[in-house]
Amino acid sequence: MSVLMDARTKIAVLIPCFNEADVIGNVIDDFSSHLPDARIYVFDNCSTDGSGEVARRHGATVIPEPRKGKGFVVDSMLDKIDADYYVMVDGDDTYPAQKVGELLAPVMSGDADMAVGARLRQYQKDSFRPLHVAGNTLIRGLINKIFRVKLTDIFSGYRAFGRKVVERIPVVSAGFEVETELTVHMLYYKLTIVEVQVPYRSRPAGSKSKLNTFRDGARVLWKLFNLIRAFKPLTFFGGLGIVLLVLGLLAGAPPVYGFIESGYQQVERFPLAILATGLILLSAGSVFLGLILHAMNWRFKELHNVMVRRKGHSRRV
């Protein structure tokens, strides 16, 4: 369905593109028909197959991004394009343009800060590579557990959001882990995410996936590890402290038991006693570090919110 909007409302469709010459024209035409008043931008990420020229012929504004990697493309999108609302969609022609109205509706009504096209309920048999659904489930489970949410798709490349997200969310990822980073940032800054179920098509002939299952999966896991350590330091270092404490108690049990058995006269298994003491000290230090970083994070978050609010006020004035 087409989206009806005020003549002054600016909607930008942002399409990352790397060697999608066979399908990028279809993506542009489909979104142009469903969002006739939107500006369509194709960010050409070092394509060698003429994708940029195809995009221009179909009426899109093409912006080259010389830093290779989807994370760099998303950073460039948020930095260079000014609009009231944004639709970000991959250029591989796997996402349905007819769902863009449902994706934009909760954002434009103010019911959500970001709407994500969730794919895992409706997808064709060969839409995903082996292990991709399992990887999505693993990462989704960790994020849902840590942030106490119930998201169903972490890696979707089909999203709608408003200016508020652009002003608040930093992007520092280089590759495909950028969707995980966007999701975690949204949850950390208490911005609202809703999911809209969308069918996910298999890639058309001529379009090839740029994902490497194990390399990109490892990057996503490492990115998630770093994000949790940075944004949830009390959870991370507190959990580490508990593990160290349990190990310390286990290591210290034999020396303590031997000391009691000797009538409190002799410490047996002295190396284990030293190890236990070290582990318990590390446990206390880890929890203390988590508390300090948690307090610092809280202050930085307050400062971030004040700066964003001032920026918003200056723009409205």
Helices and strands as residue ranges (DSSP letters): E 11-17, H 24-34, E 39-44, H 51-57, E 61-64, H 70-80, E 85-88, G 97-99, H 100-108, E 114-118, H 132-147, E 159-162, H 163-168, H 178-188, E 193-197, H 213-231, H 233-261, H 270-316
